[in-house]
């Protein structure tokens, strides 16, 4: 899914999975906040008994309905 050059990105998501994080925020649109990669991360999580998690960019969180100031 991610190549050797992206080991730190994979580690970031893996650590969040092991810590049972509900949400990962990242500006990394190429390797983390990417629809096909998110499906892959969550597929691996579910296959290994972990929960699927939400992965978003900070802008997606800042622009929710409760925060109209952005």
For each residue, the residues with C-beta under 8 A, 3 or more apart:
1: 10 37 40 41 44
2: 6 7 9 10 31 37
3: 6
4: 7
5:
6: 2 3 9 10 31
7: 2 4 10 11
8: 11 12
9: 2 6 12 13 28 31 32
10: 1 2 6 7 13 14
11: 7 8 14 15
12: 8 9 15 16 24 26 32
13: 9 10 16 17 24 32 41 55
14: 10 11 17 18
15: 11 12 18 19
16: 12 13 19 21 24 53
17: 13 14 20 21 41 45 50 53
18: 14 15 50
19: 15 16
20: 17 50 51
21: 16 17 24 53
22: 53 54
23: 53 54 55 56
24: 12 13 16 21 32 53 54 55 56
25: 56 57 58 61
26: 12 32 33 55 57
27: 33 57 58
28: 9 31 32 33
29: 32 33 34 57
30: 34
31: 2 6 9 28 34 37
32: 9 12 13 24 26 28 29 37 38 55
33: 26 27 28 29 38 55 56 57
34: 29 30 31 37 38
35: 38 39
36: 39 40
37: 1 2 31 32 34 40 41
38: 32 33 34 35 41 42 55
39: 35 36 42 43
40: 1 36 37 43 44
41: 1 13 17 37 38 44 45 53 55
42: 38 39 45 46 52 53
43: 39 40 46 47
44: 1 40 41 47 48
45: 17 41 42 48 50 51 52 53
46: 42 43 49 50 51 52
47: 43 44
48: 44 45
49: 46
50: 17 18 20 45 46
51: 20 45 46
52: 42 45 46
53: 16 17 21 22 23 24 41 42 45
54: 22 23 24
55: 13 23 24 26 32 33 38 41
56: 23 24 25 33 60 61
57: 25 26 27 29 33 60 61
58: 25 27 61 62
59: 62 63
60: 56 57 63 64
61: 25 56 57 58 64
62: 58 59 67 70
63: 59 60 67 70
64: 60 61 67
65: 68
66:
67: 62 63 64 70
68: 65
69:
70: 62 63 67
